[in-house]
Amino acid sequence: MSDFTFHTPDTAPDAARPVLESAQKQLGFVPNLYAGLANASATLQAYLSLSDHFSNTSLSPVEQQVVLLATSVDNGCEFCVAAHSMIAKAMVGVPAAVVTALRENELPDDPRLAVLADFTRAVVRERGWVLDHPAYARFIDAGFLPEQALEVILGVTQKTLSNYANHLLKTPVNDAFAAEQWTANR
């Protein structure tokens, strides 16, 4: 049981209400992450801002989903793994085999995506101390640019905020993501 309210557009604090109304209008439901983050509207706004900035990086939408899924699996976030599995497959077109590999904490068969997932996991596990890590060298050797390493860190930051918030909130998975339910190995 959570100590937090999962708000609707009607119950949300004034600062969070427009975000929840917009999500309801665009998606037909309010993602429970947003409903929980509405308890602290500055945190909700920060998450949305990070998400917006990450979506505008030079990483492709597929690569972005690899970063978000790899981070969420490593952080054990059941809500985000379910949500991004659905988003990756249904909205972005990430191959199901790539999503399955990431969910199982394995590397995708696609060599570039495997390097990206490996580097992302290194960023998470090494808390950013990756300049001398072999995963960084493989990342650069695969054709990624040094500035894209910073973009990966942006994606890790976005997901770490939501992953940790979901742990605290005990965020239930929305019905829209239920088919992608995932259980963390703790």
Phi, psi and omega in degrees: 000139182266150174274002187247153174273138171261104190283154169254172175302332181281331184258351185293148171303153186308319184292333182265342186305314181299326179294314181292322177297318179296316178298316180301317181291316184284319187258339185088000177200166176257117176303135182300334173301311179298318181299323178284316180295340179300341175299331178228090189301330178296324178290318176300314180296321178297316179300313181296322178295314177299318179299316179297314180296318181295323180293343180259015178281176179281351176290140179292162176304322177296314179297322177300316180294326176299314179299313184293319179289315180299318178296314183295321177294313181298324179275357177068035182267103183296321179296308185292325177296316178297312183297313183284337172296316179293312181300314182300312184282311189277330187251332185252336179086024175292131180303141181304324180296325177292314179299315179300314179300314180296317180297329180268011178059035176247174178264139176297157177292330178296118186301318181293317179291328177295316178297318179297314179297317180298315179296317179301314179298322177296318178302314181295308186291327183262008179054039176090351181279072188239000183304320180260010181278141179303331180296327178291316179299317178295323178301311179293317179298333180281358177102000174286152181265154178306322180293335177289336173297322176292326177293323174299317179299323175299314178296320177297320179297314178303311184287326178297320177301309183288323179299311181294321177298317179296325176298313181292318182285339190054052187295121175286148179285130176296153176305325181298337181252359188301327180296343181253019179315141182215143178243129180287147172271105182252000000 
